[in-house]
């Protein structure tokens, strides 16, 4: 059949009247059915089930229509444009976030610096705690105080009346949240900088000097105890030359405490020994006017009476006198010696002269802190005392 004949046939079928009859069917559906591909079993089942569902459950159709309406409403709401905040509103957001953070940064740094310095002066000095550990403890203290003052700082910021007057949707805009983050960051940084003002009057080297002097005192206590035990004296004193002040500084472990005393560089027996770089052995203090026989004692204790003394200066590696060791009141070595007057003899002089070598090393050099250095120092003092018996 030609194309023209096929078109004529279709035209006649479409324009022909439909005959109503029990067995007759419309010609157009028959023709479409004849041209359409046959349905598979699962397609026939699907269309049949869907038609039954729509005819049997009108509520489902109503629910579908309602869901479609809500979806359309949501889409319309999303499509509604959120007004952009003005520059003035963004600046207000910046200030609103920055003001409380300035307070937090200020409180945090002030308390951390002052608290850390106080901890360093007390616990850090006497327990040899590092500066970083003290700073960490100060930071912990500042965090605790900051948590306690959070409500007060935020209430103070609210009383400033800074309000950008933005809607909830505008507050969720990325431009607003970013501005708030920048404001908070700048605020806490500025507050921390302002909170560093205590550093203006603090000495950065004071902490190291305090710890150095504390370690020095512990070494001197160790030296004095070893000297009194080896020489057999009632008390010992370590004298150091302070050239700039033209003084002698004395360190003595007496009356259950450690004392520091300053006298003139050429004063007394010690001053004479340091000036001449020579040993001084005073066997009877009653016959030497340079000796102050009674030393003041702490409250509630009797003054210390000097009966005899031995003073030995010591030098550094350059040969300059840097100090002296003084031992007071020779102790009797046995019961028989208690009945007679005892004093420091040649053997004591030799021992003390030998021990001045390790003492000079301990004073001149900064020995490492800890048990190892103490053990090494004790070993040097023991060895020197044994070699000079």
Secondary structure by P-SEA (a helix, b strand, c coil): ccaaaaaaaaaaaaabbbbbccccccaaaaaaaaacccccaaaaaaaaaaaaaaaacaaaaaaaaaaaaaaaaaaaaaacccccccaaaaaaaaaaacaaaaaaaaaaaaaaaaaaaaaaacccccccccaaaaaaaaaaaaaaaaaaaaaaaaaaaaaccccccccccccccaaaaaaaaaaaaaaaaaaaaaacccccccccaaaaaaaaaaaaaaaaaaaaaaaaaaacccbbbbbbbbccccbbbbbbbcccbbbbbbbcccccaaaaaaaacbbbbbccccccccccccccccccccccccccbbbbbbbcccccccccccccbbbbccaaaaaccccccaaaaaaaaaaaaaaaaaaaccccccaaaaaaaaaaaaaaaaaac
